[in-house]
Amino acid sequence: MKKIGFSGTLDPITNGHMWVIGEARSIADDVVVFLSENSTKQPKFSAEQRKDIVLRSCAERGWTNVQVMIVKSDYTARVAKRHGVDYLIRGIRTTADFDYENLIQQTNVDVIGGAKTVFVMPPRDLGSVSSSFVKALEGPVGWNWTMKKFVPGPAYHAWIVSWLRKEWDALWHYSQATHEARARADAWFQRITGDDAYGGAERHYHNLDHLVHGLAEVRTWSANVGPSRHDTDMVRAAFWFHDLHYAHGDGPAADGELSNEEHSARLWLSSGLADGKGPGFAEGVAALIRSTDHFQGPAIAHPLKEIMLSVDLAILGQDEEVYRHYAQGIRHEYSHVPDETYPVLRGQVLTYLRQKAIAGTLFGDPFFAEQYNALAIANMTWELQQLGQ
């Protein structure tokens, strides 16, 4: 078969969709993805954005024989037929899917004279994966790590950046801001999520995932504890900036050299984003950023310090799978440290943190301590064993 088509809204494209496209590639020389632009739906991503995500997802797998066509106000089967595509491929997960898709196929062929349909059944692990399923995952702490299992990399990246943008805009009251304030917020968002900061390829842990996780932790803390909007926003702003500058180092900054945290705090103070947030906001956020510095942090006093530190350390109390990915990410970030040295240095850090957890002082905030302390001890014990410490 020369051409075969696959159609859908693909908002977002999932690994289930990718499997069907892969099956299509095994049947035909070329695959055309017909991307539906339905005026009655309100997709998260525009048709052009979805097209770009699909193309990048296919390129990530080395698939060069897939093209994407946006369908507007027309029947996909009829458009396919006009472009020399005689068959569409559809995935069937349940008997209900079959009944629905069979009805659509009869309409396509008998009523509008369009392309016929070939049905394929996905493997069991993809049987429940759909765009609506993936969308329903968004929100709770750890939602991003769960979502990552079900969508290709470009779709995942686009989704979390979109989520981060909503969090960012809400923090700065973007819709009510002046033109100048919006421009400033836009520029800093691009910088923070870009290749030279959290979005950088060399960021294996202090990356966009870390940013999403921390902000979700702040949201959950705020919903359960009920702090003031001012306090919540201060912690949020500090977390956005706390690892903005991140360069590898094995100890305190040399004379005249800024630590990562101090550098990040100064970037925050230079941003101008605190305008309108009230007196003391900018200085308070800077203090919270500096509190994450192992060397100057102990001397910093701030009423929200323990919240900030607990959010930053919450990764230690996540479930086993997430923690193991975190441990791998840390090793990759410190790939410059020799294999014979890393276990000793990492072991020293973990031993110190584990002792604090056993003493009940790792998480200075009761909300985080109750959720994460016990699991943090178990996780760090496991990693120390892996390191031979």
N, C-alpha and C positions, 0 to 999 in steps of 0.2 A: 504494500500500500504506500502511495506517495505521500499523502497528507492525511492527518487526523486532527480533529479539534477537541479542545476541552474548554468548557465554559463555566463561569461562576462570578460571583461578586468578589470573592477572595479578599475579604476584609476582616482579618488578615489571611494571607495564604498560610496554610498549615502543612505539617509533615504529611498529613493524609492527602492533601492536594498534590504535594510533591511526589508522593508515591504513584498517584494516578498518572501524572505527567510522565513519570519514569516508565510506567507500563505503556503509555502511548508511544514513547520513543522506541520501545521494543517491537512495536507493531508497524510503525510508519517511518518513512525517511525524515519527514518534517512534522513538527507539532505546532499548531496555532492555538494559542490561548485567547479565547474570546472573553474579554473582561466587560461585564455588564455594568452600565451606568444607568441605574434605575432612579428616576426622579421621585419615586414614592418612598425610597429608603434614605436614611441619613448615615452614610458610612463614616467611619472614623477617618479614613484617608480618601483623598480625591482619587478619581480614576487615573490621573497621571501619576500620582504617588504610588498607587497600587501597581500600575504597570512597571514603574521603576523597581519596586520591591520584588516583583515576580522575575524580572530580567536579572536582577542582581542575585536572587536566590538560585536561579538556574546557572548563572555564570560561576557561582561558588562551587557548584558540583561539576563544572566543566561541560555543561550541556550547551552546545553551540547551535543546535538545530531546533531551538524553540523561539518563536516570535510571539508577540502580544499585540492584539488588536482590540481597541475599545469599541464597544457596541452601544450606540445611543438610539433610543426610541425605535427599536426594530427587534424582530425575532432573531435570536442568535442562530437558530437552525437555518433560517432563510439567508442571513448574512454569510454563514459558512458555505452554503451551497453556491452562492454567487462568487465566492473566492476559491472555488474548486475543491472544497472539502465535503466529501460525501458522507463521512461518518464522524460523529461526536463520541467521545468516551466519557462514561460516568461511573463513579464508584457507588457501589451498593453495600450499605452496612447492615440493614435490617429488612425484614419483609415489608415494613411500612415504606421504606425507601423505594423498594422495588415497585410497589403499587403506584406510588406517586410518579416515579421516573417513567414507568411504562405508559402512564396516562399522558405525560409530557411528550414521550416519543411518538405515540399515536397522533397527537395533535401536530407535532412537527412534520410528520410524513404525510398523513392523510388530509390535514386541513390546510397547511401552508406550503406543502411541497418542499420541505426543507431536508436537511441531512438526517440520516438514520442514526441510531444510537447503539453503541457497543457497551455492555455492562461488564465491570470487573469488580471483584470482591477483595477489599484490602485485608491485610493480615490482622490477626486478633488484636495486636497491640495498638493498631491505628483505627480500630473499629468504632471507637467513641469520639475520635478527634474531629472537631468541626470548628468553624470560625466562632459560632455562638458559644461553644464549650470553652474556647480559649478566652473569649471576652469576659466570661463569667468568673474567671480566675482573678481578675484585677482587683486590687485593694488591700487585702490583709497582709501582714508582715510575711515576707517570703514569696509573695505572689509571682515576682519576677523569675525566681529560680524554678518555680513550678512551670511557668509558662514556657521557659526556655526549652523544656523537654519536647514541646509539641509544635514548635514553629522553626523555620529555617533562620539562620543568623541575621540576614538583612531585615526580615520581618520583625524579629525580636528587637533589634537595635532601633528600628523606626518606632516601635510601640513604646519602648521605655523612654525614648527621647520625647515622644508626644506626652507621656505621663509626667515626665519631669517638667515639661513646659507649662502644663496646667498648674503644677505645684509652684513653680517660679512666678507665674503671673498672679496667682492668688496671694503670694507673699507680699508683692509690691503693689497690690490693688491696680493691676495693669489697665483694666478697662476704664478706670476713672482717672488715670494718670495724665499728666500733660504730655505734649508731643516730645518735649525734651527728655522727660523721665522715661517715656517708652523707648526712645532711641537708646538711652543709656542701658535700660534693662535688656533690650535686644542684644546689644553688643556684649554685655557681660554674660548673658546666657550662652551665646555662641562661643565665647572664650572658655567658659567653665566646662562645657560639654564637648569641646573640640579636641583635636588631635594633640594639642600641647598641654592638655590638662586631663580631666577624668576620662575623656574619650581616646586617649593615646594607646597605641598598640602595645607599648611596653608596660602599661598599667595592668598587671595581672590580678591584683586585688584592690588597690586603691583606685577603682575605676567607676564606671557608670553603675554597675551592679551595687557597689558599696554605697554610692549616693542614693540609689533607689531604696536600698534596705534601710539606711539610716533615717531617711525622711519618712518611710513607712513606720519605723519605730517611734518617731516623734509624733506622728499622727495618732498612733495607737495609745501612746502615753497620754496625749492630750485628751483623747476621747474618754479614757478611763479615769484619769485623775482630775481633770477639769481645771487646769491652770488658766490664767488670764491669757487673752489673745496676745498681749504684749510679750509675756514670757515665752509662749509657744513660738512666736515669730522670731524672738531672739535666738532660741535654740536652733530653729530652722535655718536662719541666716548663717549662724556659726557653722552648722554642718555643711552647708553648701560650700563654704570657703575653707574649711579646716585642712583639707589636703589639696587645695588648688595648686600650690607649688609642692612638688614632691620629687626630690633628688635623693639618690641612695647615699647613705652614710652609716658608719658603724659606731658613732659616738657623738659627743657634743660638738657643736660647730666650732671651727677654729677661730682664733682671734680675728675679729673684723668680718667674719662670715656669718650670715644669718642662718638660723635653723629653718627647716621646712615650715614649721608652725609660725615662727616670727615673720618669715617671708610672706606666708599666706595672710597673717593678720594685717600686715602693712598693705597688701593688695586690697584687702577688704576696706581698710580705712581710706584708700585712695579712690575707691569705686564711686563714691557719692550716692550710693543706693540708700543710705540711711536718712536722706533728706525727707522730712515729713514724718519720721518715725518717733519723734519726740526726743527730749534731752536725755543723754546718757545711753541711747540705744547703740550708737556706733562704738563707743568705748566698751560697753557691755559685751557686744558680739566679739570684739577683739580680745577681750579677756577670756571668753570661752574658747576661742581658737587657741590661744596661748596655753590654756589649761591642759590641752592634749599633748603638750610638749613634755617629754619625760624629765627634762632638766630644769625648766623654769615653771612647769605646771604646779608642783607642790607649794610654791610660794604664793600662788594666785588664789585670792579669796573672792568668790562670787556665789550668790544664792542658788544659781542654776548650774554650778560647776559639776555636781554629782550627776545631774541629768545628762549633761553633755558627755561626760566620761562613760556613763552607763550605755548611752546610745552607741558610742564608738566601740565599746567592748561587747555589745550584744551578740556579735558574730560568734563569740566563744560558746554561747549557749544554744546554738541552733541544732537542728537534728543532724544525725550522723553523716548523711550524704552531703549536706551543705557544708558542714565543718571540714570534711575531707577535701572538698573542692577549695575551700578557703586555705587549708594547709598547703595544698599544691600551688595555689596562687602566690602565697607568701614565698615559697621556695623559688618560684619562677622570678619574682621580683628581685630576689637576692641571688640570682644565678651567678653573679660576679663573685660570690663567696665560695671558696673551694669546698668540695664534698667532705673533706676531712675536717674542715673548720665549722661548717654550718651546723651540724648536730650539737656541737658544744655551745655555740652562741645562741641558737634557737632554744636549746634546752635550758639555758640560764634564764631566758625571758619567761618561758613557760613555767619553770619551777617557781619563779617569783610570783607569777599571776595565780598559779594553782594554790600556793600557800595562802595568798590573800583570799581566794575563794573558800578554802577550808576554814579560814578564820572568820568568814562572813563579811569581809570588807572589800571584795572585788567590785561589787556593785553597791555604790554608796546610796543609791535610791531604792527604797523598799519595793516599789513596783517592779523594777527590773530584777532585783535580787530574788524575789519570789518566783519569777518566771524562768530565770536562766542560771541561777547559781549551781544547782545540782548537776545539770547537764554540762555546764562549763567544766566542772571538776572531772566528769567522765570523759569529755572530749580531750582535755589536756592530758589526762592520764594516758589515754590511747596514743596521742601523738608522741608523748615522751617515750613510751614503749617502742614506737616505731623508730624513734631516733636513737634507741639504745641507751637512753639516759635513766 
